[in-house]
Amino acid sequence: MSNSGEYPKRFETVLRLKDGTEIFVRPLKTEDRDKLYQMYTALSKETNYARFLIRKPITRWIVEKWTDINYRDKMALIATIKENGEEKIIADSRFYTDKETGEAEIAIVVLDTWQNKGIGTKLLQYTIKVARKMGIKALYAYISPENKRIIHVTKKLGFKAKWISESIEYKIELPLKQNKTK
Ligand SMILES: CC(C)(COP(=O)(O)OP(=O)(O)OC[C@H]1O[C@@H](n2cnc3c(N)ncnc32)[C@H](O)[C@@H]1OP(=O)(O)O)[C@@H](O)C(=O)NCCC(=O)NCCS
């Protein structure tokens, strides 16, 4: 599989955490598939469940599929660090747009050892910025009501949560103002 769109270098950025650590964020590339697989298979069971709401391990095939990003309706931003001179993925934030509604389903995960350091908030904030620049009308996600951390983080960023009783999940939503220049 290869990424069908042109790599949007303009979406590369550096995020600075409260403790001064700098994290490089960039759109995902086809050649990242092994590193992405390493990140997803290193997640704890709890993190894996919080992200996918199912208790199944991630397969290489699924990760291959997720590496197939076109930078238009399928977008993924990864946070990376250097470990022993090698680039390592520590977080993945992505959204898939419904072409009919212009709204996109978003999902984010931070590697366990890097959680609670501000990366999720900063990466989500940046993903919202990118989605807005790409003309996405709204972002939404389905989450477990027990996932207090993502509820806290998304509330801070302006998402509203509503209870989906049929599926015992929360739907969180953020309408985006269409201002591509900001
Ligand atoms: C949810 C997730 C993306 C957040 O990323 P993170 O880097 O850990 O989050 P941050 O460090 O930026 O922020 C965590 C915030 O939650 C707060 N928090 C932590 N545990 C909490 C809890 N049990 N209840 C309420 N708030 C909590 C922290 O105090 C912090 O808030 P603050 O910045 O106002 O002090 C990450 O924890 C993760 O990958 N979780 C598993 C996957 C997942 O749930 N994905 C979301 C569904 S798609």
PDBQT file of the ligand as one rigid body, heavy atoms in Angstrom, charges set to zero:
ROOT
HETATM    1  C1  LIG A 201      -6.486  10.112  26.217  1.00  0.00    +0.000 C 
HETATM    2  C2  LIG A 201      -5.048  10.397  25.809  1.00  0.00    +0.000 C 
HETATM    3  C3  LIG A 201      -4.964  10.549  24.282  1.00  0.00    +0.000 C 
HETATM    4  C4  LIG A 201      -4.624  11.724  26.472  1.00  0.00    +0.000 C 
HETATM    5  O1  LIG A 201      -3.290  11.960  26.182  1.00  0.00    +0.000 OA
HETATM    6  P1  LIG A 201      -2.260  12.341  27.370  1.00  0.00    +0.000 P 
HETATM    7  O2  LIG A 201      -0.993  12.757  26.723  1.00  0.00    +0.000 OA
HETATM    8  O3  LIG A 201      -2.205  11.235  28.336  1.00  0.00    +0.000 OA
HETATM    9  O4  LIG A 201      -3.032  13.576  28.001  1.00  0.00    +0.000 OA
HETATM   10  P2  LIG A 201      -2.449  14.948  28.586  1.00  0.00    +0.000 P 
HETATM   11  O5  LIG A 201      -1.251  14.671  29.410  1.00  0.00    +0.000 OA
HETATM   12  O6  LIG A 201      -2.323  15.935  27.498  1.00  0.00    +0.000 OA
HETATM   13  O7  LIG A 201      -3.664  15.442  29.486  1.00  0.00    +0.000 OA
HETATM   14  C5  LIG A 201      -4.210  14.621  30.452  1.00  0.00    +0.000 C 
HETATM   15  C6  LIG A 201      -5.215  15.447  31.239  1.00  0.00    +0.000 C 
HETATM   16  O8  LIG A 201      -6.159  14.552  31.826  1.00  0.00    +0.000 OA
HETATM   17  C7  LIG A 201      -6.142  14.739  33.232  1.00  0.00    +0.000 C 
HETATM   18  N1  LIG A 201      -6.445  13.425  33.800  1.00  0.00    +0.000 N 
HETATM   19  C8  LIG A 201      -5.620  12.352  33.928  1.00  0.00    +0.000 A 
HETATM   20  N2  LIG A 201      -6.294  11.317  34.471  1.00  0.00    +0.000 NA
HETATM   21  C9  LIG A 201      -7.573  11.765  34.664  1.00  0.00    +0.000 A 
HETATM   22  C10 LIG A 201      -8.748  11.161  35.213  1.00  0.00    +0.000 A 
HETATM   23  N3  LIG A 201      -8.746   9.898  35.648  1.00  0.00    +0.000 N 
HETATM   24  N4  LIG A 201      -9.880  11.899  35.275  1.00  0.00    +0.000 NA
HETATM   25  C11 LIG A 201      -9.914  13.185  34.834  1.00  0.00    +0.000 A 
HETATM   26  N5  LIG A 201      -8.808  13.802  34.311  1.00  0.00    +0.000 NA
HETATM   27  C12 LIG A 201      -7.676  13.095  34.235  1.00  0.00    +0.000 A 
HETATM   28  C13 LIG A 201      -4.773  15.266  33.565  1.00  0.00    +0.000 C 
HETATM   29  O9  LIG A 201      -4.769  15.939  34.790  1.00  0.00    +0.000 OA
HETATM   30  C14 LIG A 201      -4.561  16.215  32.383  1.00  0.00    +0.000 C 
HETATM   31  O10 LIG A 201      -5.322  17.390  32.543  1.00  0.00    +0.000 OA
HETATM   32  P3  LIG A 201      -4.661  18.838  32.709  1.00  0.00    +0.000 P 
HETATM   33  O11 LIG A 201      -3.782  19.043  31.523  1.00  0.00    +0.000 OA
HETATM   34  O12 LIG A 201      -5.844  19.759  32.715  1.00  0.00    +0.000 OA
HETATM   35  O13 LIG A 201      -3.903  18.796  33.995  1.00  0.00    +0.000 OA
HETATM   36  C15 LIG A 201      -4.069   9.270  26.282  1.00  0.00    +0.000 C 
HETATM   37  O14 LIG A 201      -4.120   9.177  27.677  1.00  0.00    +0.000 OA
HETATM   38  C16 LIG A 201      -4.371   7.922  25.659  1.00  0.00    +0.000 C 
HETATM   39  O15 LIG A 201      -3.775   7.552  24.659  1.00  0.00    +0.000 OA
HETATM   40  N6  LIG A 201      -5.320   7.166  26.233  1.00  0.00    +0.000 N 
HETATM   41  C17 LIG A 201      -5.700   5.859  25.695  1.00  0.00    +0.000 C 
HETATM   42  C18 LIG A 201      -6.365   5.967  24.315  1.00  0.00    +0.000 C 
HETATM   43  C19 LIG A 201      -7.600   6.827  24.367  1.00  0.00    +0.000 C 
HETATM   44  O16 LIG A 201      -8.311   6.886  25.366  1.00  0.00    +0.000 OA
HETATM   45  N7  LIG A 201      -7.881   7.514  23.245  1.00  0.00    +0.000 N 
HETATM   46  C20 LIG A 201      -9.044   8.366  23.161  1.00  0.00    +0.000 C 
HETATM   47  C21 LIG A 201     -10.182   7.706  22.479  1.00  0.00    +0.000 C 
HETATM   48  S1  LIG A 201      -9.987   7.744  20.735  1.00  0.00    +0.000 SA
ENDROOT
TORSDOF 0
